[in-house]
Amino acid sequence: MLNRRLLAVGAGLAGLVGLIIGSGCAAPEDANPPAEGFNAAGSDAAAMAVADETMIAMGGRQAWDNTRFITWRFFGGRLHVWDKFTGKLRYEDKDLVVLMNLDTEQGQAWRAGQPITDPAELTKTLAGAKGAWINDSYWLVMPYKLKDSGVTLTYLGEKPNSAGAPCDVLQLTFAGVGRTPQNKYHVYVGKSPRLVTEWTYWADAAVDEPRSLGVWANWQSHGNILLSDNRGNNRHTDVAVLDTLPESVFTAPTPFVLSTYQP
């Protein structure tokens, strides 16, 4: 994929986004179609428009759909290599290596170089790896999932973020999806560029107090999309988008070294 400069210095992209936002034009209705099961009937038109503008600012829906391999270390620790097209996942956490398919939940695992052969332990290990991916991928690509299955989007109006910058605030609630459908999020979207700047979280939308999860900062170009690695006190590392990877990445327990696969 083509390498883009950072949005901050990418005059062409920034200018395009600025024209779209400055003109007040929302994205075309079919530019960012919701996932099957998204609660369009219960979501605000204003909230969906902001979500569409955010997708444009991050590179656009087509660029996201065409992005295949994403890799990152969650806050510098556990590693994910994710094939968006097939659902394959490589997961490394200290001495644990898991190679699995997220859709079928089938796969293999090794600890300290030794295969995990006990069926109960393997099932538990695969479930743990998928659970880590669910959590960790949301911390990396949440803004691409604003119109995901089971989501209801509500527009809460304009509010400043913690830095005092004006933002449009979206509320995300969930029904019938994921492992924690009782969660709720408030997502702060900047005015220009239309990128997420921070988020707030409720473990239980009905009873819990909100907790800030930090900023979304240091948006950078990876392939044809933008990703943010900075969450304030924590940062993802080894963030990359790759066009191709050998099949061995998803079949062999040999440790993954990102620089091997980068130009």
N, C-alpha and C positions, 0 to 999 in steps of 0.2 A: 504494500500500500504506500501511497505517497506520504512523505513526511511533511507535516505542517509546522510552521513556527508557532510559538505560544500565541494565544489569543491576544495577549497584551501588546504584542508587536506585530501580529498578523493583520496588516492594514486592510487587506482585501476581505478577509472573513469578518473582521470587526466592523468594517464599513457596511458589509451586507447585513449583519445582524442589527447594526444601528439603524439602517434604513427601515428594516422590517419593524423594529420596535418603535422607532421614532414616528413612523407613519401611523401607528396604532392599528396596523393590519395584523390580524391573527393568522396563524398558519392555515393553509387550505384544509378543508375538512378532512380530506383523505390523506393528508401528509403524514399523519401520526395516528393511525387507527388504533383503537383500544384493543387490548387482549380480550379473547373470549372470556366472558364472565365479569368483565369490568362493569361496575354499576353506573352506567351512563345515565339512566333515568333518575337516579338519586344524587347525581353529581351536578355541581354548578357549572353553567356554561363558562363563567368567568374563570373558574378554577381550571377547567379543561383547556381554555385558551392559553393560560399561563404555562401549563404543562407542555403544550405544543410549542410555544415560543422557547421554552427551556431546551426542548429537544433540538430545535434549530440551532440554538447557541452552542450546543455541544457537538455539532457536526451534522445533525439531521438524522431522520429515521432510517433512510436507506443506508447511510454509513454505519449506523449501529447494527442494522440487520446483516450487513455484509462483513462485520467484524467477526472473525472466527475464534482465534486463540487469544485469551487474556491470561496473563500470569501476574501474580503479586504475592508478597509476603505480608500477611496481616500484622500490622504494627511491628514489622521487622522480624516476626517469628514464623509461624506456620505458613507453608508454601502451598499455593494453589496454581495449577496449570489447567485451565478450563477450555474445553472445545465446545463452543456454543452451538455448533452445528449438530454434533452427535450426542452431546450430553456426557462425554467422557471427562473424567477428572483424575488428575494426579495430585495427591495430597501428601505432604511431608511435614511431620512434626517431631523434631528431635530425632529419635531412632526409629520412628514409625514411618513407613511408606505404604500408601493405599492407592491402588489403581482400580477404578470402578466406573460404572455407568450410572449417572444420577437418575436416569429414568427407570432403569430396571432394578437398580440398587444391588446389582451383582458385581462381584469383583474379587480381587486378591489383596492380601496385605502381608507385610513383613515387619517384624520388630527385631532390631539389632541384627538385620541381615537374615533372619530365620523366618520362613513362611509361617503364617498363622493358619493352622490346619484344623483346629477344633471348630466345628460348625457354629456352636453357640458363641464362642469368642469372636469368630470372623464376622458373624452377623452383627454383633454388638460394635465391633470396630468399624464396619462399613457404615452403620447408622450414625456413629459418632463423627465420622469424616463428612457425611452428608450434612449433619447438623452444623458442623463448623463451616462448611461451604455456604449454607443458607444464611448464617449470621455474617460471615466475613464478606461475602459477595454483596450483601445489602449495604455494608459500610463502604463499598467501592463504587457500586453502580446504581444505588437507589434512585438518583434522578432520572435514569432511563426507565424506571419501573413505576412512574407516577400514574400510569393508566393500565396497571397490571390487573390480572384476574383477581376478583374479590375486593378490589379497592373502591372506596367511595371518596371522592374528592370534594372538599368544601372550601370555598373562598372566604377567608376571614378578614379580608381588607388589607389596608396598608399599615405597616408597623415598622419601626426601626429595629434593626438587629442589634446585637450587643455592642457593635462598634458605632452605632448611631446612624448607619446608612439606611435610607428608606428601602423597604422591601414589600413585595406582595406575599402574604402568608397563606399557605395551603395546609389544610388539615387532611390527613390520611387516616381513615379507619378501614377495618377489614371484616369480612364475613366469609366463613367457610373455607378459608385457605390457610396454608402454612401451619406451623406448630404453635404460634402464639397469636391467634386472631384477635385476642383481647387488647393488643397493643394499639397505641395511637401516636401519631407524629404530627408536629407542626414544622413545616418546611419553609424556610425564608428564601425567597427568590429575589435577587437583585434587580434593580430597574434597568441598568445597562452596564455590562452585558447581562443577559437574562440567565444567570447561573446561580445555582444554590449557594448560599453563603453560610448557612448554619442550620441546625435542626434541634428540636426538643422532643422528648420521648415520655410517654406514659406506659408503664408496664401493664397497667389495667386502666383502660379509658374511663371505667365507671368509678374507681375509687382512689387510685394512686395519685400522688403529687407528681408534677412534671419534673423532668431532669434534663438539663442541657447536655447534649452529646457533643457539643463543640462545633467548630467551624468546618466549612468546606473551603479550603484555600489551596493555593498553588495549583490551579487548573493548568494542565499542560496537554499538548498534543501527543497522542499515541496513535499511530496509524492515521486513520481519518476521523477519529473521535477525540474528545477531550475527557480527561480523567483528573480527579483531584486526589492527592495523596496525603494532604495535611488535615488532621482532625484536632489541631490545637496542641494538646500535650502528647499526642501520638501521631506517628506517620507510617503509612504503608511504604514498603521498599520493594525494589525489583519489579516495579510496575511496568508492564510492557504489553503491546499488542503485536502479534506475529501473524504473518500470512500463512506460513507453513511450519510444520513440525514433523519429524519422523515418527512413524507409528511406535517406535521403541519407547518414546516418552511415556506412552500409555500402556506398555506391556512389560518393561524391564525395570527392576527396582534400583538400578544404578542412579545415584544422586543426580538431580537436575541442576545444571549450571547454566544460568541464563545467557551469559556471554558467549557460550558455544553456538547459540542460535541467532544471535544478533549480527547484523552486517558489520 
